[in-house]
Amino acid sequence: MKFTNAGDGQQDVREVLPEAPAQGLAQKWKVSTEKQIMPNIFATRHCTPKHDKPYSKSHYSIAMAEVRKQEKDFTKEVDELLLETSALAKSGQLSDALEKLLALEKQTRNASDLPSTTRLAKAALEHCYESRDYTQLNSTISLLSKKHGQLKVVVQAMVEQAISWLPDIRQEQGVEKWLELVETMRSVTEGKIFLETPRARVTLVLSHYHEALSKAPNASAATIKEALQTASDLVSDLQVETYSSMERREKTEFILEQMRLLIAVARLKDVEVPAKQGKSALGGGEPEWVKAKVGGRKVNESFLKEKANEDLKLKYYDLMIQQALHQSAYLEVAKHYEKVWDTPSIKEDESKSRAALEHIVYYVVLAPHDNEQSDMLHHLFANPALEKLELHYNLVKSFVTRELMRWPGIESLYGPFLRTTPVFSVSKQWEDLHTRVVEHNVRVVAQYYTRITLSRLMILLDLTPQQTEETLARLVVSHTIWARVDRPAGIVNFKSKRSAEDVMNDWSSDMQKLLGLVEKTWIGMNAAQAAQSRIKA
């Protein structure tokens, strides 16, 4: 029989060993003590540990996070000591003042006197700051935060107090002392969940400092890239979307700052590597563009609809527009501009509202044709606000109407104005507009023609033979139209060969319509005959 007591971290095994009957003695106890591999930290918590498994960090945190009741009130002693240490610090005896404060701080900390410990810790930092001994200030912060059994509230109070001094230290003592305190704050707050928000704020300030270095007038290209990359890495390493202690607005601002710096780094890398290695290669700043897109998904768009967050909404969609333009996702750009146009502050400003509506027209026209693009285009055409923009209304009408748009006429009619806009001043987007006009014409031809010669189609599209075939192939691959080119005969067939099943289905439908008409006619004839017979009678 065995008895196990795990209360003191050791295993006490008592075995009952029966002696031989000839000796006539009672049973004796044999006690053997064996050391356990892991100490039992749950002895005071009445928990039953599993000795075959190592303890996790959560087990240790539970054991160390026990809230103790305050054993003694040191308010009177603290009041007297603060007056004494203040006089010592002002007389230049900072080390003596700190020594006395730390001695009493140990007693208050062990007695769980939270108010007194907080006052003593803040007083120690304040004496260092007033004495302008920033080296001692940094070491005191690190020392107090690492004390055994230090209370979380005390550490929070010290960090908040030190952060409030950062602007003054930078202005009075320069960047060097400021950076030392910032790094101290980052080291103290690292890995502490209850300090995640102060750490994010300090990191953001440090990121802005590195970004300012990249904007220095005498900075070299290497310095600009390194400083901007450092600024982006600092804020990107923090997953603020998981911070429960951070307010929603501040969290959104932080995510937008991450996106902004990522896009800035991406543009810088794209200049160095302008040509992509391949369709799916992540060359240049492509990884940063992908991260910026992922960051955009972390923002709750319903939160941005609130009137108090309109500034964040406009900033968010501006970043999303930049990201979508990089991928030439014109329909996404049009959607983002539509969100901007729906903002009350934009609608109240006539010039901004007009500019937003114009950009919606530009990008919805540039978007490749599909069901979503067609639906958005028709809704935009039916919008009464578009009628105030005559030129843009006519441009949308040309794409909505099932009629050919000859490119020379479009270029002469809309070109002088559109080429002056920021959108179509870019040659790529002007070429994309030409492509959309040609695709519209191909769809119109496919609706009105079943067969057409390639030479006639080239005249209607104002394209060369190679460009015509490339356009047809692209639209066929995207399932926009069905077409088959007979090159030897020079004929394009837009009517697909129908299967026997399709023919029979159409015949059955036609026969049902015919029988319905016959039945309707027969009922009408019977009614007329009945009416005539009544008249004669």
C-alpha positions as CSV (number, residue, x, y, z in Angstrom):
1,M,0.0,0.0,0.0
2,K,1.3,3.5,-0.9
3,F,0.6,7.0,0.4
4,T,1.7,10.0,-1.5
5,N,1.9,13.6,-0.2
6,A,2.7,16.2,-2.9
7,G,2.3,19.2,-0.6
8,D,6.0,20.0,0.0
9,G,7.3,19.1,-3.4
10,Q,8.5,15.6,-2.4
11,Q,7.1,12.2,-2.7
12,D,6.7,10.2,0.5
13,V,6.2,6.5,-0.3
14,R,5.4,4.2,2.6
15,E,5.4,0.5,1.9
16,V,3.9,-2.0,4.3
17,L,6.3,-5.0,4.4
18,P,5.0,-8.0,6.3
19,E,7.7,-9.9,8.2
20,A,8.0,-13.7,8.4
21,P,5.4,-15.3,10.7
22,A,8.1,-17.2,12.6
23,Q,9.5,-14.0,14.1
24,G,6.0,-13.1,15.6
25,L,6.5,-9.4,15.0
26,A,3.9,-6.9,13.8
27,Q,4.1,-5.3,10.4
28,K,6.7,-2.6,10.1
29,W,6.8,0.5,8.1
30,K,9.5,1.3,5.6
31,V,9.8,4.9,4.6
32,S,11.6,6.0,1.5
33,T,11.8,9.5,0.2
34,E,12.4,10.3,-3.5
35,K,13.0,13.7,-5.0
36,Q,10.7,14.9,-7.7
37,I,12.0,16.2,-11.0
38,M,9.9,19.4,-10.8
39,P,9.0,21.3,-7.5
40,N,5.3,21.4,-6.8
41,I,4.4,25.1,-7.1
42,F,0.7,24.3,-6.4
43,A,1.2,23.1,-2.8
44,T,-0.6,26.1,-1.4
45,R,-3.4,26.0,-4.0
46,H,-4.6,22.5,-3.3
47,C,-4.0,21.5,-7.0
48,T,-3.0,18.0,-8.1
49,P,0.0,18.3,-10.5
50,K,0.8,15.8,-13.1
51,H,4.4,14.9,-12.6
52,D,4.8,13.2,-15.9
53,K,4.3,16.5,-17.8
54,P,6.4,19.7,-17.5
55,Y,4.7,22.8,-16.2
56,S,3.8,25.5,-18.8
57,K,4.3,29.2,-18.5
58,S,0.6,29.6,-17.7
59,H,1.1,27.4,-14.6
60,Y,3.9,29.6,-13.3
61,S,2.0,32.8,-14.0
62,I,-1.0,31.5,-12.0
63,A,1.2,30.6,-9.1
64,M,3.0,34.0,-9.2
65,A,-0.2,36.1,-9.7
66,E,-1.7,35.4,-6.4
67,V,-3.2,38.7,-5.1
68,R,-2.1,39.3,-1.5
69,K,-3.9,41.4,1.0
70,Q,-2.1,44.6,2.2
71,E,-0.3,43.7,5.4
72,K,0.7,47.1,6.6
73,D,0.1,50.8,5.8
74,F,3.3,52.8,5.3
75,T,1.6,56.1,4.5
76,K,3.1,57.9,7.5
77,E,6.6,56.6,6.8
78,V,6.4,57.5,3.2
79,D,5.3,61.0,3.9
80,E,8.2,61.6,6.2
81,L,10.7,60.0,3.8
82,L,9.6,61.9,0.8
83,L,10.2,65.2,2.5
84,E,13.7,64.0,3.6
85,T,14.7,62.6,0.2
86,S,13.4,65.7,-1.6
87,A,15.8,67.9,0.5
88,L,18.6,65.5,-0.2
89,A,18.0,65.4,-4.0
90,K,17.9,69.2,-4.1
91,S,21.2,69.4,-2.2
92,G,22.9,67.2,-4.8
93,Q,22.8,64.0,-2.8
94,L,20.8,62.0,-5.3
95,S,22.4,58.6,-4.6
96,D,21.6,58.9,-0.8
97,A,18.0,59.9,-1.6
98,L,17.6,56.9,-4.0
99,E,19.1,54.5,-1.5
100,K,16.6,55.5,1.2
101,L,13.7,55.4,-1.2
102,L,14.6,51.9,-2.5
103,A,15.0,50.6,1.1
104,L,11.5,51.6,2.1
105,E,10.2,50.6,-1.3
106,K,11.3,47.0,-0.6
107,Q,9.3,47.0,2.6
108,T,6.1,48.5,1.0
109,R,6.4,46.1,-1.9
110,N,6.7,43.0,0.4
111,A,3.8,44.3,2.4
112,S,1.7,44.8,-0.7
113,D,1.1,48.5,0.0
114,L,0.3,49.5,-3.5
115,P,-0.2,53.3,-2.9
116,S,3.0,53.7,-1.0
117,T,5.0,51.6,-3.4
118,T,3.7,53.7,-6.3
119,R,4.6,57.0,-4.6
120,L,8.1,55.9,-3.7
121,A,8.8,54.6,-7.3
122,K,7.5,57.8,-8.9
123,A,9.4,59.9,-6.4
124,A,12.7,58.1,-7.3
125,L,12.1,58.8,-11.0
126,E,11.2,62.4,-10.4
127,H,14.3,63.1,-8.4
128,C,16.4,61.6,-11.2
129,Y,14.6,63.7,-13.8
130,E,14.8,67.0,-11.8
131,S,18.5,66.3,-11.3
132,R,18.9,65.9,-15.0
133,D,20.7,62.6,-14.4
134,Y,19.2,60.6,-17.3
135,T,21.6,57.7,-17.0
136,Q,20.5,57.2,-13.4
137,L,16.9,57.6,-14.5
138,N,17.2,54.8,-17.1
139,S,18.9,52.5,-14.6
140,T,16.3,53.2,-11.9
141,I,13.4,52.5,-14.2
142,S,15.0,49.1,-15.2
143,L,15.9,48.3,-11.6
144,L,12.4,49.0,-10.2
145,S,10.6,47.2,-13.0
146,K,12.7,44.0,-12.4
147,K,12.2,43.8,-8.6
148,H,10.9,40.5,-7.4
149,G,7.1,40.6,-6.8
150,Q,6.9,44.1,-8.3
151,L,3.2,45.2,-8.6
152,K,1.9,45.8,-12.1
153,V,0.3,49.1,-11.2
154,V,3.6,50.4,-10.0
155,V,5.3,49.5,-13.3
156,Q,2.5,51.1,-15.3
157,A,2.7,54.3,-13.3
158,M,6.5,54.5,-13.8
159,V,6.1,53.9,-17.6
160,E,3.4,56.5,-18.0
161,Q,5.4,59.1,-16.0
162,A,8.6,58.5,-18.1
163,I,6.6,58.7,-21.3
164,S,5.2,62.1,-20.3
165,W,8.8,63.4,-20.1
166,L,9.8,62.3,-23.6
167,P,8.9,65.6,-25.4
168,D,10.7,67.8,-22.9
169,I,13.8,65.7,-22.9
170,R,14.0,65.7,-26.6
171,Q,13.6,69.5,-26.7
172,E,16.0,70.3,-23.9
173,Q,18.6,67.6,-24.0
174,G,18.6,66.5,-27.6
175,V,18.0,63.3,-29.5
176,E,20.7,61.2,-27.8
177,K,19.2,61.3,-24.3
178,W,15.7,61.0,-25.8
179,L,16.7,57.8,-27.7
180,E,18.2,56.3,-24.5
181,L,15.0,56.8,-22.6
182,V,12.9,55.5,-25.5
183,E,14.9,52.3,-25.7
184,T,14.6,51.9,-21.9
185,M,10.8,52.1,-22.2
186,R,10.8,49.5,-25.0
187,S,13.0,47.1,-23.0
188,V,10.8,47.5,-19.8
189,T,7.5,47.1,-21.7
190,E,8.7,44.1,-23.8
191,G,6.7,41.0,-23.3
192,K,4.3,42.5,-20.8
193,I,0.7,42.3,-21.9
194,F,-0.4,45.0,-19.4
195,L,2.1,47.4,-21.0
196,E,1.3,46.6,-24.6
197,T,-0.5,50.0,-25.3
198,P,2.4,52.2,-23.9
199,R,4.9,50.1,-25.8
200,A,2.9,50.7,-29.0
201,R,2.8,54.4,-28.4
202,V,6.6,54.6,-27.7
203,T,7.3,52.5,-30.8
204,L,5.2,54.8,-32.9
205,V,7.1,57.8,-31.7
206,L,10.4,56.0,-32.5
207,S,9.1,55.1,-35.9
208,H,8.3,58.7,-36.7
209,Y,11.8,59.7,-35.7
210,H,13.3,57.2,-38.2
211,E,10.9,58.4,-40.9
212,A,12.1,62.0,-40.3
213,L,15.7,60.8,-40.9
214,S,14.6,59.6,-44.3
215,K,13.3,63.0,-45.2
216,A,16.5,64.9,-44.2
217,P,17.7,67.1,-47.1
218,N,21.2,65.8,-47.2
219,A,20.3,62.1,-46.7
220,S,21.7,59.6,-49.2
221,A,19.6,57.0,-51.0
222,A,21.0,54.2,-48.8
223,T,20.2,56.2,-45.7
224,I,16.6,57.0,-46.9
225,K,15.9,53.3,-47.6
226,E,17.4,52.1,-44.3
227,A,15.6,54.7,-42.2
228,L,12.2,54.1,-43.9
229,Q,12.6,50.4,-43.6
230,T,13.4,50.7,-39.9
231,A,10.4,52.9,-39.3
232,S,8.1,50.4,-41.1
233,D,9.6,47.4,-39.3
234,L,9.1,49.0,-35.9
235,V,5.3,49.5,-36.3
236,S,4.7,46.3,-38.3
237,D,6.1,44.1,-35.6
238,L,3.2,45.1,-33.3
239,Q,-0.1,43.3,-33.7
240,V,-2.2,46.0,-32.3
241,E,-5.4,44.4,-33.6
242,T,-5.1,41.9,-30.7
243,Y,-4.6,44.6,-28.0
244,S,-7.7,44.7,-25.8
245,S,-6.5,47.6,-23.7
246,M,-6.2,50.0,-26.7
247,E,-9.1,52.1,-27.8
248,R,-10.7,51.3,-31.1
249,R,-9.9,54.6,-32.7
250,E,-6.2,54.5,-31.6
251,K,-6.0,51.0,-32.9
252,T,-7.3,52.0,-36.3
253,E,-4.9,54.9,-36.5
254,F,-2.0,52.6,-35.7
255,I,-3.0,50.1,-38.4
256,L,-3.3,53.0,-40.9
257,E,0.2,54.1,-40.0
258,Q,1.4,50.6,-40.6
259,M,-0.2,50.6,-44.1
260,R,1.2,54.1,-44.9
261,L,4.8,53.1,-44.1
262,L,4.5,49.8,-45.9
263,I,3.3,51.6,-49.1
264,A,6.1,54.1,-48.7
265,V,8.7,51.4,-48.5
266,A,7.1,49.5,-51.4
267,R,7.2,52.5,-53.7
268,L,10.9,53.0,-52.8
269,K,11.7,49.4,-53.7
270,D,9.6,49.6,-56.9
271,V,11.8,52.4,-58.1
272,E,14.8,50.3,-57.7
273,V,13.2,47.2,-59.4
274,P,10.7,48.7,-61.9
275,A,10.1,45.5,-63.9
276,K,8.6,42.4,-62.2
277,Q,10.5,39.1,-62.7
278,G,7.3,37.3,-63.4
279,K,3.6,37.3,-63.0
280,S,3.7,35.7,-59.6
281,A,7.2,36.8,-58.5
282,L,7.4,38.9,-55.3
283,G,10.1,41.3,-56.6
284,G,10.7,44.9,-55.6
285,G,8.2,46.1,-53.1
286,E,5.6,43.4,-53.8
287,P,5.9,41.9,-50.3
288,E,5.1,45.3,-48.7
289,W,2.1,45.7,-51.1
290,V,0.8,42.4,-50.0
291,K,1.2,43.3,-46.3
292,A,-0.6,46.6,-46.9
293,K,-3.5,44.7,-48.4
294,V,-3.6,42.4,-45.5
295,G,-3.5,45.3,-43.1
296,G,-6.5,46.9,-44.9
297,R,-8.6,43.8,-44.0
298,K,-7.9,44.4,-40.3
299,V,-9.8,47.7,-40.3
300,N,-13.6,47.5,-39.6
301,E,-15.3,49.6,-42.2
302,S,-18.5,49.8,-40.2
303,F,-16.6,51.6,-37.5
304,L,-15.4,54.1,-40.1
305,K,-19.0,55.0,-41.0
306,E,-19.4,56.9,-37.7
307,K,-19.3,60.7,-38.2
308,A,-16.5,61.1,-35.6
309,N,-14.3,58.8,-37.7
310,E,-14.6,60.5,-41.1
311,D,-11.0,61.6,-41.1
312,L,-9.9,57.9,-40.5
313,K,-12.3,56.8,-43.3
314,L,-10.8,59.2,-45.8
315,K,-7.3,58.2,-44.9
316,Y,-8.1,54.5,-45.1
317,Y,-9.7,54.7,-48.5
318,D,-6.8,56.8,-49.8
319,L,-4.4,54.1,-48.8
320,M,-6.7,51.4,-50.3
321,I,-6.9,53.3,-53.5
322,Q,-3.1,53.4,-53.8
323,Q,-2.9,49.7,-53.1
324,A,-5.6,48.9,-55.7
325,L,-4.0,51.1,-58.3
326,H,-0.7,49.3,-57.9
327,Q,-2.5,46.1,-59.0
328,S,-4.5,47.9,-61.7
329,A,-7.7,46.8,-59.9
330,Y,-9.8,49.6,-61.4
331,L,-13.1,48.3,-60.2
332,E,-11.8,48.2,-56.6
333,V,-10.6,51.8,-57.0
334,A,-14.1,52.8,-58.2
335,K,-15.7,51.2,-55.2
336,H,-13.3,53.0,-52.8
337,Y,-14.0,56.3,-54.5
338,E,-17.7,55.6,-54.2
339,K,-17.2,55.1,-50.4
340,V,-15.4,58.5,-50.3
341,W,-18.2,60.1,-52.3
342,D,-20.8,58.8,-49.8
343,T,-19.0,60.5,-46.9
344,P,-21.1,63.4,-45.6
345,S,-18.2,65.9,-45.3
346,I,-17.3,65.2,-49.0
347,K,-20.9,65.6,-50.2
348,E,-21.1,69.0,-48.4
349,D,-18.1,70.3,-50.3
350,E,-19.2,70.6,-53.9
351,S,-15.6,70.6,-55.4
352,K,-14.6,67.4,-53.5
353,S,-17.9,65.7,-54.3
354,R,-17.5,66.5,-58.0
355,A,-13.9,65.2,-58.0
356,A,-14.9,62.0,-56.3
357,L,-17.7,61.4,-58.8
358,E,-15.4,62.0,-61.7
359,H,-13.0,59.5,-60.4
360,I,-15.8,56.9,-60.0
361,V,-16.6,57.4,-63.7
362,Y,-13.0,57.1,-64.8
363,Y,-12.2,53.9,-63.0
364,V,-15.5,52.1,-63.6
365,V,-15.0,52.8,-67.3
366,L,-11.4,51.5,-67.1
367,A,-12.5,48.3,-65.3
368,P,-12.7,45.1,-67.3
369,H,-16.2,44.1,-68.2
370,D,-18.0,41.6,-66.0
371,N,-21.4,41.3,-64.2
372,E,-20.3,43.5,-61.3
373,Q,-18.7,46.2,-63.5
374,S,-21.8,46.3,-65.7
375,D,-24.1,46.6,-62.7
376,M,-22.1,49.4,-61.2
377,L,-21.9,51.2,-64.5
378,H,-25.7,51.1,-65.0
379,H,-26.4,52.2,-61.5
380,L,-24.0,55.1,-62.0
381,F,-25.7,56.1,-65.3
382,A,-29.0,56.2,-63.5
383,N,-27.7,58.4,-60.7
384,P,-29.1,62.0,-61.0
385,A,-25.9,63.5,-59.8
386,L,-24.1,62.4,-62.9
387,E,-26.3,64.5,-65.1
388,K,-24.6,67.6,-63.8
389,L,-21.4,66.4,-65.4
390,E,-22.3,66.5,-69.0
391,L,-19.1,65.2,-70.5
392,H,-18.8,62.3,-68.0
393,Y,-22.5,61.5,-68.4
394,N,-22.0,61.1,-72.2
395,L,-19.0,59.0,-71.7
396,V,-20.9,56.6,-69.4
397,K,-23.8,56.6,-71.8
398,S,-21.5,55.5,-74.7
399,F,-20.5,52.4,-72.7
400,V,-24.1,51.7,-71.6
401,T,-25.6,52.0,-75.1
402,R,-25.2,49.0,-77.4
403,E,-23.7,50.9,-80.2
404,L,-20.2,51.0,-81.7
405,M,-17.8,53.6,-80.4
406,R,-15.1,54.4,-83.0
407,W,-11.9,55.1,-81.2
408,P,-10.8,58.1,-83.4
409,G,-14.1,59.8,-82.6
410,I,-13.8,59.1,-78.8
411,E,-10.2,60.3,-78.9
412,S,-11.1,63.6,-80.6
413,L,-14.3,64.2,-78.5
414,Y,-13.0,63.3,-75.0
415,G,-9.2,63.2,-75.5
416,P,-8.5,66.9,-75.0
417,F,-10.2,67.0,-71.6
418,L,-9.3,63.5,-70.3
419,R,-5.6,63.7,-71.1
420,T,-5.4,66.7,-68.8
421,T,-6.7,64.8,-65.8
422,P,-4.3,63.0,-63.3
423,V,-5.9,59.7,-64.2
424,F,-5.5,59.7,-68.0
425,S,-2.2,61.7,-68.0
426,V,-0.6,58.3,-67.3
427,S,-0.1,56.6,-70.7
428,K,-0.9,53.1,-69.3
429,Q,-4.4,54.1,-68.2
430,W,-5.0,55.9,-71.5
431,E,-4.1,52.7,-73.3
432,D,-6.4,50.8,-71.0
433,L,-9.3,53.1,-72.0
434,H,-8.6,52.3,-75.6
435,T,-8.7,48.6,-74.8
436,R,-12.1,49.0,-73.0
437,V,-13.5,50.8,-76.0
438,V,-12.3,48.1,-78.3
439,E,-13.8,45.4,-76.1
440,H,-17.1,47.2,-75.9
441,N,-17.2,47.3,-79.7
442,V,-16.4,43.6,-80.0
443,R,-19.3,42.8,-77.6
444,V,-21.6,44.9,-79.7
445,V,-20.5,43.2,-82.9
446,A,-21.0,39.8,-81.3
447,Q,-24.6,40.7,-80.5
448,Y,-25.5,41.9,-84.0
449,Y,-23.4,39.5,-86.1
450,T,-23.3,35.8,-86.3
451,R,-20.5,35.8,-88.9
452,I,-18.2,38.6,-90.1
453,T,-15.1,38.9,-92.2
454,L,-11.9,39.7,-90.4
455,S,-11.2,42.6,-92.7
456,R,-14.6,44.2,-91.9
457,L,-14.1,43.6,-88.2
458,M,-10.7,45.3,-88.4
459,I,-12.4,48.4,-89.9
460,L,-15.1,48.5,-87.3
461,L,-12.5,48.2,-84.5
462,D,-9.8,50.4,-86.0
463,L,-7.2,47.8,-85.3
464,T,-4.5,45.8,-87.1
465,P,-5.0,42.1,-87.9
466,Q,-2.7,41.1,-85.0
467,Q,-4.4,43.4,-82.5
468,T,-7.8,42.2,-83.6
469,E,-6.9,38.6,-83.1
470,E,-5.3,39.3,-79.7
471,T,-8.5,41.1,-78.6
472,L,-10.7,38.3,-79.7
473,A,-8.5,35.7,-78.0
474,R,-8.5,37.7,-74.7
475,L,-12.3,38.1,-74.7
476,V,-12.8,34.4,-75.5
477,V,-10.5,33.3,-72.7
478,S,-12.3,35.5,-70.2
479,H,-15.7,34.0,-71.4
480,T,-17.0,37.4,-72.3
481,I,-17.9,36.3,-75.9
482,W,-17.8,33.1,-77.9
483,A,-15.9,33.3,-81.2
484,R,-14.0,31.1,-83.6
485,V,-11.7,32.5,-86.2
486,D,-11.3,30.8,-89.6
487,R,-7.9,32.2,-90.7
488,P,-7.7,30.7,-94.2
489,A,-11.2,32.0,-95.0
490,G,-10.7,35.2,-92.9
491,I,-14.1,34.8,-91.2
492,V,-15.0,35.2,-87.5
493,N,-17.9,33.2,-86.3
494,F,-19.7,34.5,-83.2
495,K,-22.4,31.8,-83.1
496,S,-21.5,28.6,-81.3
497,K,-22.5,25.2,-82.7
498,R,-25.6,24.1,-80.9
499,S,-25.9,20.6,-79.5
500,A,-28.9,18.3,-80.3
501,E,-30.1,18.7,-76.7
502,D,-30.2,22.5,-77.1
503,V,-32.1,22.2,-80.4
504,M,-34.6,19.9,-78.9
505,N,-35.1,22.1,-75.9
506,D,-35.8,25.1,-78.2
507,W,-38.2,23.1,-80.3
508,S,-40.0,21.9,-77.2
509,S,-40.3,25.5,-76.0
510,D,-41.6,26.7,-79.3
511,M,-44.2,23.9,-79.5
512,Q,-45.4,24.8,-76.0
513,K,-45.9,28.4,-77.1
514,L,-47.7,27.3,-80.3
515,L,-50.1,25.0,-78.4
516,G,-50.8,27.8,-75.9
517,L,-51.7,30.1,-78.8
518,V,-53.9,27.4,-80.3
519,E,-55.7,26.9,-77.0
520,K,-56.2,30.6,-76.5
521,T,-57.6,31.0,-80.0
522,W,-60.0,28.0,-79.6
523,I,-61.3,29.5,-76.3
524,G,-61.8,32.8,-78.0
525,M,-63.7,31.3,-80.9
526,N,-66.0,29.3,-78.6
527,A,-66.8,32.4,-76.7
528,A,-67.6,34.3,-79.9
529,Q,-69.9,31.5,-81.1
530,A,-71.7,31.4,-77.8
531,A,-72.3,35.1,-77.9
532,Q,-73.7,35.0,-81.4
533,S,-76.0,32.1,-80.6
534,R,-77.5,34.1,-77.7
535,I,-78.1,37.1,-79.9
536,K,-79.9,35.0,-82.5
537,A,-82.0,33.4,-79.8
